[in-house]
Every structure is written in structure tokens, then in C-alpha cells.
Amino acid sequence: MDEFEKILDLNNEFEAERMKEILKEKNIPFGIVPVSDSAFGSIEILENGWGYLEAPSRFKNEILEIYAEVTGE
């Protein structure tokens, strides 16, 4: 089983949902971790964004390309 690592920060729930849809379609293993799960809550959201996406490192480049398409970056 591949070890997951943080791949990118997510700015909002819309980005998270869109990435979730696409990665499921492509059968890429991933996890989405909302920052609100932490003990710091909204303070951490202001500093670090809505949450982050984690996945095996071998998928990092593909995920970053997908994210760039989703966000238009």
C-alpha cells in the first residue's frame, strides 16, 4: 500500500469537490482533509486555506496538472 503525503492546499469546498470527482473518475487514490478537523478551526483556515489533498507521491504531477485545470492556474 502506498503511503500518502500532502500534495496541495485547497482553497475552498468547491475545489475539494471538483478534485474529488475527477480523481475518483481517474481511479487515483487520495484523501481530502478539511482544516476544520484540527483543534485550531477557523484560525488555521485563514492561514492555511480550506484544507488539503493527500495522495501517494507517484500521482503528484498528475494531480497538480488536474488542479491547474480546475483552478485555471
N, C-alpha and C positions, 0 to 999 in steps of 0.2 A: 504494500500500500504506500502510495506517495505521501510525503509529508507536505502539509500546507504551509504557505508563507504569505505574508501580506503582499499583495500585488499593487493595489492602488486605493486611494481615498475616494469615497463617493460624496458628492456634494448634497444630494437630496434623495428622497424616496423614489422619485421618477427615474433617476439614473439607475438606482438599485433594481427597480422592477424591470426596466428595459434590458439591463445586463443579464438579469436572471432568465428572462425569456430567451434571449439569444444563446446564452451558454448552455441552457437545457437543450435547445434545438440542436446544437453542435456536439452534444454529449461531452462537454468539458466539465470535469469535476470542480466545484467551487463552494465557497461559503460566503455569506454576506453577514457582517457583524455590525449592527447598529451601535453607535457610540452610546446611545441612551441605555444600553445594557450595563454601562460602567457605573461606578459609585458617584462619579462627578456630574453625570447628567448634562444639563444644558450648558454648563461652563465649558465642558470639553467639546461640545458641538460647535461653539463659537471658535474654538482654537483649531480643531482638527476635522471639521466637516461632519456630515451626517453619519458616516460610518466608513467601513472599508470592505474590500473584496479580497478574499484569500483563495489560493489555489496552488496546485503543485507548480514548482518553478519552471518545469518544461513547457507550460502553457502561457508563461508570462508575455512573450512577444505577441502571440495571437490575441490574448485578452486586451493588451494595450492597443492593438490595432482596432479591435472591435469598439473599445471605449472611445477612441478618437473619432470613429464614425458616428457613434451615438451622440457625442457632445459637440461634434463639428470642429474639433481642435486639430 
